[in-house]
Amino acid sequence: MAFPQQRPRRLRKTETLRKMVQETRLDVSDFIYPIFVTNGEGVKKPIDSMPGIYQLSLDNLSKEVREVQALGIPAVILFGVPASKDAEASSGYDPEEAVQRAVRSIKEHCPHMVVITDVCLCEYTDHGHCGIVRNEEILNDPTLEILGEIAVSHAAAGADMVAPSDMMDGRVAALRCALDDKGYYHVGIISYAVKYASAFYGPFREAAGSAPQFGDRRSYQMDPANLREALKETRLDIAEGADIVMVKPALSYLDVIRAVKEITDCPVAAYNVSGEYAMVKAAAANGWLDEKRVVLEKLLSMKRAGADIIITYHARDAARWLREEEGGA
């Protein structure tokens, strides 16, 4: 019996051939690097559950952003650790708080860096929830007004895009109206359109000090079992004016990324979240995984699933590794 004429291994024979026929390519320009900013001076506080990630004061932030830019990473997304918190998240729209000052600093020192800011209440509320709370109920519509104030304060500081992560209904429309009313037509919205109530957020809550003080977030974040709901949320946010839609987390939701990609012409972002980062770091520290190969493989899987943009704490390392690979090619 003759052997079939098709031999796929012919195209796997050498590194050069494999590169020539590669279907999905990972590039540094795909990455957004998350940074936690705080007040004070000389602060570089390690996040124990996220090795290599820190809370940074402005003086240390400038060095960090210059290094990120030198690696070719085009954008950062900022999360704030404020000086004070209250039930109304009033520090969230304070023009002298950490995020607003960080935006101004980055735009002064690295004007070509795309600066995105997370817009949510959880970092600024003493109860840790993403909305205004009355009798332990998270209120949707009163939250929208405060989200708009936060977004406008970030835009006034010079942010290129704002990223609402609260999962309140109607938030994209509320932010678009608030921004446009103040003349910030040019400021884009990256919507956390599909944000699941995930167990992978634990390390982030340590980093941002945003763990809820009662209950959980399942009344506003999505059920991990639901895919059709993700498509509904995506369509709603696009109709309300989102410029980019995001799926969070990424690794356990590759099917969702693919499904979202198939229903929209908008760019799709994937958030490679803190728990996904921490698992790799822990396994690599124990010698159980080859960190470089695992990180690049999982980022590639997000790209293959349909992500145009990847928010990842691995961005700096991945950028170096990709550069090394290019240099050795």
C-alpha positions in Angstrom: 0.0 0.0 0.0 1.5 3.3 -1.1 2.1 5.9 1.6 -0.1 9.0 1.3 1.4 11.8 -0.8 0.6 14.4 1.9 3.5 14.6 4.4 2.9 17.6 6.8 6.3 17.1 8.4 7.9 18.5 5.2 6.9 21.9 6.4 8.3 21.3 10.0 11.7 20.3 8.9 13.6 23.5 9.8 13.1 26.6 12.0 13.0 28.7 8.9 10.3 26.6 7.2 8.3 26.6 10.4 8.4 30.4 10.6 7.4 30.7 7.0 4.2 28.8 7.4 3.3 30.0 10.9 -0.4 30.9 11.0 -0.5 33.0 14.2 2.2 35.5 15.2 2.8 37.1 18.6 4.3 40.6 18.6 5.3 43.1 21.2 2.8 45.5 19.7 0.0 43.2 20.9 0.7 43.9 24.6 -0.6 46.2 27.2 1.3 46.3 30.5 -0.7 46.7 33.8 0.8 49.0 36.5 -0.3 49.7 40.1 0.3 53.3 41.1 0.2 54.7 44.6 1.0 57.9 46.5 4.2 58.8 48.4 7.8 58.7 47.4 10.3 55.9 47.0 7.5 53.3 47.0 8.2 50.0 45.2 6.1 47.6 47.2 6.3 44.0 46.1 3.0 42.1 45.5 3.8 38.8 47.2 1.4 36.7 45.1 2.7 38.3 41.8 6.5 38.1 41.8 8.0 40.9 39.8 5.0 43.2 40.1 4.9 46.2 42.4 2.9 49.1 43.7 4.8 52.1 42.5 4.9 55.8 43.5 5.4 58.4 40.8 9.2 58.6 41.1 9.6 54.9 40.5 6.8 54.9 37.9 8.8 57.1 35.4 11.7 54.6 35.3 9.2 51.7 34.9 7.4 53.3 32.0 10.6 54.2 30.2 11.8 50.6 30.4 8.4 49.4 29.1 8.6 51.8 26.2 12.2 50.8 25.4 11.0 47.2 25.0 8.5 48.3 22.4 5.4 47.8 24.5 3.0 50.4 23.2 0.5 50.8 26.1 0.0 50.6 29.8 -3.1 50.4 31.9 -3.1 52.0 35.3 -4.8 50.8 38.5 -4.8 53.1 41.5 -4.0 52.5 45.2 -5.5 55.7 46.8 -4.5 57.4 50.0 -8.0 57.0 51.4 -11.3 55.1 50.7 -14.9 55.8 51.5 -18.3 54.5 50.7 -18.8 56.8 47.7 -15.4 56.3 46.1 -14.7 60.0 46.2 -10.9 59.6 45.9 -11.5 58.0 42.5 -12.1 61.4 40.8 -9.6 63.4 42.9 -7.3 65.2 40.4 -4.4 64.8 42.8 -4.8 61.1 43.4 -2.3 58.5 42.2 -3.8 57.6 38.8 -4.5 61.2 37.7 -0.9 62.3 38.7 0.5 59.2 37.0 -1.2 59.9 33.7 0.2 63.4 33.7 3.7 62.2 34.6 3.7 59.5 31.8 2.4 62.0 29.2 5.2 64.4 30.2 8.0 61.9 30.1 6.8 59.3 27.5 4.3 61.3 25.4 4.0 58.5 22.8 3.0 55.8 25.3 -0.7 55.0 25.1 -2.1 55.5 28.6 -5.3 53.5 29.5 -6.9 53.9 32.9 -9.1 51.4 34.7 -12.4 52.9 35.7 -14.1 51.2 38.6 -15.1 51.9 42.2 -13.7 48.8 43.9 -10.2 50.4 44.3 -11.7 53.5 46.0 -14.5 52.1 48.2 -14.0 51.0 51.8 -16.4 48.1 51.2 -14.5 46.9 48.1 -17.4 46.6 45.7 -17.6 48.0 42.2 -20.6 50.1 42.8 -22.5 52.2 45.4 -23.9 50.1 48.2 -27.1 50.5 50.1 -28.2 47.8 52.6 -25.6 45.5 51.1 -27.1 45.9 47.7 -25.0 47.1 44.8 -26.9 49.9 43.0 -26.5 50.2 39.3 -27.6 53.6 38.2 -26.2 55.7 41.1 -22.8 54.1 40.3 -22.9 55.3 36.7 -22.7 58.9 37.6 -19.5 58.3 39.7 -18.0 56.2 37.0 -18.5 59.1 34.6 -16.8 61.5 37.0 -13.8 59.2 37.3 -13.5 58.8 33.6 -13.6 62.6 33.0 -10.9 63.1 35.6 -8.7 60.6 33.9 -9.4 62.2 30.5 -8.6 65.7 32.0 -5.2 64.3 33.1 -4.4 63.1 29.6 -5.6 59.5 29.4 -5.9 58.2 25.8 -8.5 55.6 26.7 -10.6 54.6 29.7 -11.5 51.0 30.6 -14.7 50.5 32.7 -14.4 47.2 34.6 -17.4 47.5 36.9 -19.9 45.5 34.9 -22.8 47.9 35.7 -25.5 47.9 33.0 -25.3 50.9 30.7 -21.8 52.0 31.9 -20.3 52.4 28.4 -23.1 54.8 27.3 -22.8 56.7 30.6 -19.0 57.1 30.2 -19.4 58.1 26.5 -21.9 60.8 27.4 -19.9 62.1 30.3 -16.7 62.3 28.2 -18.5 63.9 25.2 -20.3 66.4 27.5 -16.8 67.7 28.6 -15.4 67.7 25.1 -13.3 64.5 25.4 -14.6 63.1 22.1 -11.1 61.8 21.3 -10.8 59.6 24.4 -11.6 56.0 23.6 -13.4 53.3 25.7 -12.0 49.8 26.1 -14.9 48.0 27.7 -14.5 45.0 30.0 -17.5 43.8 28.0 -17.2 40.2 29.2 -15.9 40.0 32.8 -16.6 36.7 34.6 -16.9 36.2 38.4 -13.7 34.3 38.4 -11.5 32.7 41.0 -8.4 33.9 39.1 -8.6 37.5 40.5 -7.2 36.8 43.9 -3.7 38.2 43.5 -5.1 41.4 41.9 -7.2 42.0 44.9 -4.0 41.9 47.0 -2.3 44.3 44.7 -5.1 46.8 44.5 -6.5 46.3 48.0 -9.9 45.7 46.5 -11.3 42.5 48.1 -15.0 43.0 48.9 -15.7 43.3 52.6 -19.0 41.3 52.4 -20.6 38.9 49.9 -19.1 38.5 46.4 -19.4 40.1 43.0 -21.6 37.5 41.3 -24.6 39.9 41.1 -22.8 42.0 38.6 -19.9 39.9 37.2 -20.8 37.1 34.8 -21.4 33.4 35.5 -18.5 31.4 34.1 -21.0 28.9 32.7 -22.5 31.4 30.2 -21.3 32.0 26.7 -24.4 33.4 25.0 -24.6 36.0 27.7 -21.1 37.1 26.8 -22.2 37.8 23.2 -25.2 39.8 24.5 -22.9 41.9 26.7 -20.6 42.5 23.8 -23.3 43.6 21.5 -24.7 46.0 24.1 -21.4 47.6 24.8 -20.6 48.1 21.1 -24.1 49.7 20.6 -23.3 52.0 23.6 -20.0 53.2 22.0 -17.2 50.8 23.0 -14.1 51.2 20.8 -12.5 47.9 21.9 -14.2 45.0 23.8 -12.4 42.8 26.3 -12.8 39.3 27.6 -11.5 38.7 31.2 -10.0 36.3 32.2 -8.3 34.9 29.1 -6.9 31.4 29.5 -10.0 29.6 30.7 -12.2 31.5 28.3 -10.5 31.1 24.9 -13.7 29.8 23.5 -15.4 33.1 24.6 -12.6 35.1 22.9 -13.2 33.2 19.7 -17.0 33.6 19.9 -16.7 37.4 20.6 -14.3 37.8 17.7 -16.7 36.2 15.3 -19.6 38.6 16.0 -17.7 42.0 15.9 -15.4 44.1 13.7 -14.2 45.9 16.8 -10.7 45.0 18.1 -10.9 42.3 20.9 -8.7 42.4 24.0 -8.0 39.6 26.3 -6.9 40.1 29.9 -4.3 37.5 31.1 -5.2 38.0 34.7 -3.3 37.9 38.0 -4.1 34.4 38.9 -3.0 33.1 35.5 0.3 35.0 36.0 0.8 33.8 39.6 0.3 30.1 38.7 3.0 30.2 36.1 5.4 32.1 38.4 4.8 29.6 41.2 5.4 26.6 39.0 8.5 28.1 37.4 9.9 29.0 40.8 9.6 25.3 41.7 11.2 24.2 38.5 8.1 22.5 37.3 7.7 24.5 34.1 9.9 26.2 31.5 8.6 29.8 32.2 9.6 31.3 28.8 8.0 28.5 26.7 4.8 28.3 28.8 4.3 32.1 28.8 4.8 32.5 25.1 2.6 29.4 24.4 -0.3 30.7 26.5 -0.1 34.2 25.0 0.0 32.7 21.5 -3.1 30.7 22.4 -5.0 33.9 23.2 -3.9 35.4 19.9 -4.9 32.3 18.0 -8.3 32.4 19.7 -8.9 35.8 18.3 -7.4 38.4 20.6 -6.0 41.5 18.9 -4.6 42.9 22.1 -3.4 41.1 25.3 -3.2 42.8 28.7 -0.6 40.8 30.6 1.7 41.1 33.5 4.1 39.0 31.5 4.5 41.7 28.9 8.0 42.9 29.9 9.5 39.3 30.0 7.6 38.3 26.8 8.9 41.3 25.0 12.5 40.4 25.9 12.0 36.8 24.9 10.4 37.8 21.5 13.3 40.1 20.9 15.8 37.4 21.7 14.0 35.0 19.3 14.1 37.6 16.5 17.8 38.2 17.1 18.5 34.5 16.9 16.5 34.0 13.7 
